[in-house]
Amino acid sequence: MTKELIAEISQQLLEAERTSHPIDPISPKYDDLSYEDVYAIQLKSFDIRVGRGEVIVGKKIGLSSRAMQEQFNINEPDYGIVSHRMVLREGQPIPMKRLILPRLEPEMAFVLKEDLKGPGVTAAAVLKATEGIMPAFEVIDSRYKDWKITVKDSISDNASCGAIVLGGRLTPISDIDLRLVGMVLEKNGEVIATGAGAAVLGNPAESVAWLANKLADYGITLQKGEFIMSGSLVRAVPVEAGSSLKATFDRFGSVSAFFE
């Protein structure tokens, strides 16, 4: 894929996000579309964002459960980038008009106190480099029509990241076994899902290690002060105007979101 086409698609995706008007997926149009192409589209989009004044504050990992990987016929997660304009304050109503067809995922956000640079990063290295965990929601949203996407479409669209809501509590990991951390998700006051950390690549720290090593291929380092969304503990939940959601994590507190 040429640099010109990469730039064109990046602009189309940014415009779709700005207007909340989705575009047709790109995967049916380009038979030779590669993973290098779609990550290049994602990076170009963020070059444009940074040029407009956005600051990169974190990363997100998607498709981190074995079930989702099998569904998409892949053998590893995908990832996206988070800018400061994508982070919403907990308690701030989320306007549906800025989204297209949003869904919500409860996750553990790792806040780094040290850089993580692959290759060779292990889960143990991730734990050592982590200041603490925050309960978080990722609002996923596709700038492609009707969620009729492949993994390559999603990657080009910043791994379908729409917004991030961080809970107000940062908890040191200390001796907590992240695999066993339970989570209860409520929608409009009713429990709709439960999960545990083990749903995320067996251990959310393994998910962050994967990302650090994957980014090494592009010369990118996970930096001190960034937060890393490690992946959802349950399937994504559709949301509508009026939806109120709360995720409560064992040991890490809760995070809530309201859509209007």
C-alpha positions as CSV (number, residue, x, y, z in Angstrom):
1,M,0.0,0.0,0.0
2,T,1.4,3.4,-1.0
3,K,2.1,6.2,1.5
4,E,-0.5,8.3,-0.3
5,L,-3.2,5.7,0.2
6,I,-2.3,5.1,3.8
7,A,-2.6,8.9,4.4
8,E,-5.9,9.0,2.6
9,I,-7.5,6.2,4.6
10,S,-6.2,7.7,7.8
11,Q,-7.9,11.0,7.0
12,Q,-11.1,9.2,6.1
13,L,-11.2,7.4,9.5
14,L,-10.5,10.6,11.4
15,E,-13.3,12.4,9.5
16,A,-15.6,9.5,10.3
17,E,-14.8,9.9,13.9
18,R,-15.3,13.6,13.9
19,T,-18.7,13.4,12.2
20,S,-19.9,10.1,13.6
21,H,-20.6,9.0,10.1
22,P,-19.0,5.5,9.5
23,I,-17.3,4.5,6.2
24,D,-17.1,1.2,4.3
25,P,-14.5,-1.3,5.6
26,I,-11.3,-1.4,3.7
27,S,-10.6,-5.1,3.8
28,P,-13.0,-6.1,0.9
29,K,-11.4,-3.4,-1.3
30,Y,-7.8,-4.5,-1.0
31,D,-7.0,-8.2,-1.4
32,D,-3.4,-7.7,-0.6
33,L,-4.0,-5.7,2.6
34,S,-1.3,-6.7,5.1
35,Y,-0.8,-6.2,8.8
36,E,2.0,-3.8,8.1
37,D,-0.4,-1.8,6.0
38,V,-3.1,-1.5,8.7
39,Y,-0.7,-0.7,11.5
40,A,0.8,2.0,9.2
41,I,-2.7,3.5,8.8
42,Q,-3.1,3.5,12.5
43,L,0.3,5.2,13.1
44,K,-0.4,7.7,10.4
45,S,-3.7,8.6,12.0
46,F,-1.8,9.3,15.3
47,D,0.8,11.3,13.5
48,I,-2.0,13.5,12.4
49,R,-3.6,13.6,15.9
50,V,-0.3,14.6,17.5
51,G,0.2,17.3,14.8
52,R,-3.2,18.7,15.9
53,G,-2.0,18.9,19.5
54,E,-3.1,15.6,21.0
55,V,-0.7,13.9,23.5
56,I,-0.3,10.2,23.7
57,V,-1.0,9.0,27.2
58,G,-1.4,5.3,26.9
59,K,-2.0,2.2,24.8
60,K,-4.8,-0.4,24.6
61,I,-4.8,-4.1,23.9
62,G,-7.7,-5.8,22.2
63,L,-8.8,-9.3,21.3
64,S,-6.9,-10.5,24.4
65,S,-9.1,-13.5,25.1
66,R,-8.6,-16.9,23.5
67,A,-12.3,-17.0,22.5
68,M,-12.1,-13.7,20.6
69,Q,-8.9,-14.8,18.9
70,E,-10.5,-18.0,17.8
71,Q,-13.6,-16.1,16.5
72,F,-11.3,-13.9,14.3
73,N,-9.0,-16.7,13.4
74,I,-5.9,-15.0,14.8
75,N,-3.3,-16.1,17.3
76,E,-2.4,-12.9,19.1
77,P,-4.1,-9.7,20.3
78,D,-4.1,-6.3,18.5
79,Y,-3.4,-2.9,19.9
80,G,-4.2,0.8,19.6
81,I,-3.0,4.1,20.9
82,V,-4.7,6.4,23.4
83,S,-4.5,10.2,23.4
84,H,-5.5,12.6,26.1
85,R,-8.6,13.6,24.2
86,M,-9.9,10.1,24.3
87,V,-9.8,9.9,28.2
88,L,-13.0,10.9,29.9
89,R,-13.5,11.8,33.5
90,E,-15.4,9.3,35.6
91,G,-18.9,10.8,36.3
92,Q,-18.8,12.9,33.2
93,P,-21.8,11.8,31.0
94,I,-20.7,10.3,27.7
95,P,-22.6,11.8,24.8
96,M,-23.9,9.2,22.3
97,K,-23.7,11.8,19.6
98,R,-19.9,11.6,19.6
99,L,-20.1,7.8,19.0
100,I,-21.5,5.5,16.3
101,L,-22.3,2.0,17.7
102,P,-20.5,1.9,21.1
103,R,-19.8,-1.0,23.3
104,L,-18.2,-1.2,26.7
105,E,-15.4,-3.3,28.1
106,P,-14.3,-3.5,31.8
107,E,-10.5,-3.7,32.1
108,M,-7.5,-3.3,34.3
109,A,-5.3,-0.3,33.4
110,F,-1.6,-0.7,34.3
111,V,0.0,2.6,35.2
112,L,3.8,2.4,34.5
113,K,6.5,3.8,36.8
114,E,9.3,2.6,34.5
115,D,9.7,2.3,30.8
116,L,9.1,-1.1,29.2
117,K,11.1,-1.8,26.1
118,G,11.0,-5.1,24.2
119,P,12.0,-7.6,23.1
120,G,12.3,-10.0,26.0
121,V,9.8,-8.3,28.4
122,T,8.2,-10.8,30.7
123,A,5.1,-10.7,33.0
124,A,7.5,-10.3,35.9
125,A,9.1,-7.3,34.3
126,V,5.7,-5.8,33.8
127,L,4.8,-6.2,37.4
128,K,8.1,-4.6,38.5
129,A,7.5,-1.6,36.2
130,T,3.9,-1.0,37.3
131,E,3.0,1.6,39.8
132,G,-0.5,0.3,40.2
133,I,-3.8,-0.8,38.7
134,M,-6.8,1.3,38.0
135,P,-10.3,0.0,37.2
136,A,-11.3,1.2,33.8
137,F,-13.8,1.1,31.0
138,E,-12.9,1.1,27.3
139,V,-15.6,2.4,25.0
140,I,-15.0,0.5,21.8
141,D,-16.6,2.0,18.6
142,S,-16.0,1.3,15.0
143,R,-15.6,4.0,12.3
144,Y,-16.6,1.3,9.8
145,K,-20.2,0.6,9.1
146,D,-22.2,-1.8,11.4
147,W,-19.2,-3.5,13.0
148,K,-18.8,-5.5,9.8
149,I,-15.1,-5.7,10.2
150,T,-12.1,-8.0,10.1
151,V,-9.2,-7.8,12.5
152,K,-7.3,-5.8,9.8
153,D,-10.1,-3.3,9.6
154,S,-10.1,-2.9,13.4
155,I,-6.3,-2.4,13.6
156,S,-6.5,0.4,11.0
157,D,-9.2,2.0,13.0
158,N,-7.0,2.2,16.1
159,A,-8.2,-1.2,17.3
160,S,-11.8,0.2,17.5
161,C,-10.9,2.4,20.5
162,G,-13.5,5.1,21.1
163,A,-12.9,6.4,24.6
164,I,-11.4,5.5,28.0
165,V,-12.9,6.0,31.5
166,L,-10.5,5.5,34.4
167,G,-11.7,4.8,37.9
168,G,-10.4,7.2,40.6
169,R,-8.4,4.7,42.6
170,L,-4.8,3.5,41.9
171,T,-3.9,0.4,43.8
172,P,-0.3,-1.0,44.1
173,I,-0.1,-4.6,42.9
174,S,2.1,-5.8,45.8
175,D,1.3,-9.5,46.2
176,I,-2.1,-9.6,44.3
177,D,-2.5,-12.5,41.9
178,L,-4.0,-10.7,38.9
179,R,-5.3,-14.0,37.5
180,L,-7.7,-14.3,40.5
181,V,-9.0,-10.8,40.6
182,G,-12.8,-11.0,40.1
183,M,-15.0,-8.4,38.4
184,V,-18.8,-7.9,38.5
185,L,-20.3,-5.8,35.7
186,E,-23.7,-4.1,36.3
187,K,-25.9,-2.3,33.7
188,N,-28.7,-0.2,35.0
189,G,-28.4,-1.8,38.4
190,E,-28.5,-5.4,37.3
191,V,-25.6,-7.8,37.2
192,I,-25.0,-8.8,33.5
193,A,-21.5,-10.4,33.6
194,T,-18.8,-11.6,35.8
195,G,-15.1,-12.3,35.0
196,A,-11.6,-12.7,36.3
197,G,-8.2,-11.6,35.3
198,A,-7.3,-15.0,33.9
199,A,-9.6,-14.3,31.0
200,V,-6.9,-11.9,29.6
201,L,-4.2,-14.1,28.1
202,G,-4.2,-16.1,31.3
203,N,-2.8,-13.1,33.2
204,P,-3.3,-9.4,32.4
205,A,0.5,-8.8,32.9
206,E,1.2,-11.3,30.1
207,S,-1.0,-9.0,27.9
208,V,1.1,-6.0,28.7
209,A,4.3,-8.0,28.1
210,W,3.0,-9.0,24.7
211,L,2.4,-5.4,23.8
212,A,5.9,-4.2,24.9
213,N,7.5,-6.9,22.8
214,K,5.2,-6.3,19.8
215,L,6.0,-2.6,19.8
216,A,9.7,-3.3,19.7
217,D,9.2,-4.2,16.1
218,Y,8.3,-0.6,15.5
219,G,10.9,0.9,17.8
220,I,8.2,2.0,20.3
221,T,8.7,1.9,24.0
222,L,6.0,1.8,26.7
223,Q,6.9,4.9,28.7
224,K,6.8,5.8,32.3
225,G,3.6,7.5,33.2
226,E,1.6,5.8,30.4
227,F,-1.4,3.6,31.2
228,I,-2.0,0.3,29.4
229,M,-5.5,-1.0,28.9
230,S,-4.8,-4.7,29.3
231,G,-7.9,-6.2,27.7
232,S,-11.5,-7.0,28.6
233,L,-12.5,-9.5,31.2
234,V,-15.8,-10.2,29.5
235,R,-17.4,-9.8,26.1
236,A,-18.2,-6.2,25.1
237,V,-21.6,-4.9,26.2
238,P,-23.7,-2.8,23.9
239,V,-24.8,0.6,25.3
240,E,-27.5,3.1,24.5
241,A,-28.5,6.5,25.6
242,G,-29.6,6.2,29.3
243,S,-27.3,3.3,30.0
244,S,-25.5,3.3,33.4
245,L,-22.7,0.8,34.0
246,K,-20.5,0.0,36.9
247,A,-17.7,-2.5,37.1
248,T,-16.4,-3.6,40.6
249,F,-13.1,-5.3,40.8
250,D,-11.8,-7.3,43.8
251,R,-9.1,-5.3,45.5
252,F,-9.1,-2.5,42.9
253,G,-12.4,-0.7,43.5
254,S,-14.9,0.3,40.8
255,V,-15.4,2.4,37.7
256,S,-18.7,3.8,36.4
257,A,-20.0,5.3,33.2
258,F,-23.3,6.9,32.1
259,F,-24.3,7.5,28.4
260,E,-26.6,10.3,27.4
